[in-house]
Amino acid sequence: MPAIRPSPVTRFWPAIHLHCVAGIATVTLCYARSNPTPHIVAAPTSLTTQERMYASAFLPTKGDLAASEYAGEAVCASCHAGIASLQHQTPMYHAATPASLLSIHSPLKFQESAFSYSVQQTPSGIIFSANSVSASGSHSDSRAVAWAFGNGEA
């Protein structure tokens, strides 16, 4: 019986396999280098108010005009009636109010774990107080309130 010889494909299989793997690796590497991933640019960590004011073309606090130089709500409403009619219904419209409104609900109190807060009417005006109790002792601070922010939702 004649001896069985391995076919050329079987005999060279390891070399063929190695060349295929090397070829695929080369193509993958070339593709990866030709299509780099975009670099992520981190936003600045912190800007001063002055930097923010001049970094933007429009910023309400930029200060280019005095308040008296703006046209006002009525003039805007003459061209933008639909927007103006809805403005008074938005939470943003009711977001800031003089602190005197808080006297209607005085005293307001809130507590969260070791911290307690209160807003109350005093002879000198509306006062906000914050108190905390910890192993190192108790701490408190009080300040006069000029404006109330929020629309009555907490």
JOPEGI-V706685 format. One record per residue. SS is DSSP state (H for helix, E for strand, C for the rest). OMEGA is omega in whole degrees, -180 to 180 (* if undefined). Layout:
BEGIN
ss: [SS	SS]
omega: [OMEGA	OMEGA]
END
This chain:
BEGIN
ss: [C	C	C	C	C	C	C	H	H	H	H	C	H	H	H	H	H	H	H	H	H	H	H	H	H	H	H	H	H	H	H	H	H	H	C	C	C	C	C	C	C	C	C	C	C	C	C	C	H	H	H	H	H	H	H	C	C	C	C	C	C	C	C	C	C	C	H	H	H	C	C	C	H	H	H	H	H	H	H	C	H	H	H	H	H	H	H	C	C	C	C	C	C	C	C	E	E	E	H	H	H	H	H	H	H	C	C	E	E	E	E	E	C	C	E	E	E	E	E	E	E	E	C	C	E	E	E	E	E	E	E	E	E	E	C	C	E	E	E	E	E	E	E	E	C	C	E	E	E	C	C	C	C	C]
omega: [-178	179	180	178	176	179	180	-180	-180	-177	-178	-178	179	180	179	180	180	179	178	179	179	179	179	179	180	179	179	180	179	179	-179	180	-179	179	-178	177	-180	178	178	180	-179	177	178	-176	-177	177	174	178	179	180	179	-177	-176	179	-175	177	178	175	-174	-179	-176	173	179	-178	173	-179	-179	-179	177	-176	179	-175	-177	180	178	-178	-180	178	-174	-174	-179	179	-177	-179	180	-175	-177	-179	-176	175	-179	180	-178	-172	-179	180	177	-176	-179	177	-179	-178	178	-175	-174	-5	173	-178	179	178	176	-176	-175	-176	174	-177	175	174	-178	177	175	177	-180	179	179	-178	173	179	175	-179	175	178	179	179	-179	178	179	-178	177	177	179	180	174	-179	178	-177	173	-180	-177	-178	177	179	178	*]
END
